[in-house]
Amino acid sequence: MALALNIKELLKSAEQPFNVIEEFSALSPKRKVLLCDHLFVHGRSSFENTVRLLWPEASAHDLKRLAGFLSALKKKAH
């Protein structure tokens, strides 16, 4: 019974389009900090490599969208 529910959940999630912001929000706090450090401290290349490692389905548009989202959060926080 539990296996059938897990399969249904997987199929349902596979039908939804990839949303990098939602995926980011689902990360643990440590991974969120890691992504921010890579973007703001280590550079864009390190950030892009980490995003592609976490989400192989991420496109170039997703990378720009997440970087813009994180930059806006940083500006709002200060």
N, C-alpha and C positions, 0 to 999 in steps of 0.2 A: 504494500500500500504506500509506504513512504517513498519507495523508488518511483512509483508512478507519479507521485506529486512532484518529485524532483525533476523528472523528465518533462512534465507539463510546464514547470517553471522555466526550465532551460529553453524549451521551444517558444514560450511566450517572450522571453528576453531576446531571443534570436530574431524575432519578428520586428522588434523596435529598432529604429535607426540609431546609429552610434552618436552619442552626445558626450563630447570630451569634458564639458563642465560638470555634468552629472557624474561621470566616472571620477573626476577629480574630487568631487564632494564626498564620494564613497571611500576615498582612501583614508588610511590611518593618519593621525596628525604627524607622525614622524615622516611619512612619505610625502605629505604636503610640504613640510619644511624642506625636505630634500629637493623637491622640484623647484621651490622658490630659491633655495641656495644656488642651484645649478643655473637658474635664469639670471639672478641678480649678482652673483658673486663669480661663478666659474665661466659664465658666458653662454651665448646662444647655442653653440654647437653641443655643449654638454647637456643643456636643457633638451634640445631636440633628440639627442640620443637616448636620454632617459625616458622621454615621452614615447618614443618608438619602442623602447624595451617594455614599458608597461602596457602599451596599447598598440600592437602591430598594425591594427586597422586604421590608425590615425592618419589623416591626410595632411598635406601642407596647410590647408585651410584650418584644420583642427589645431595645428601647432600655433598658427597666428592668433586664432581665437583664444586659446588658453593663455598665451603670453599676454595678450591684451587684457584678459580678465584678471590675471595676477598683477599686472601693472596698475590696473584700476583699483584693485584691493589695497595695494601698497600705498597709492596716493591717498586713498580714503582713510587709511589707518594713521597717516601722519598728519 
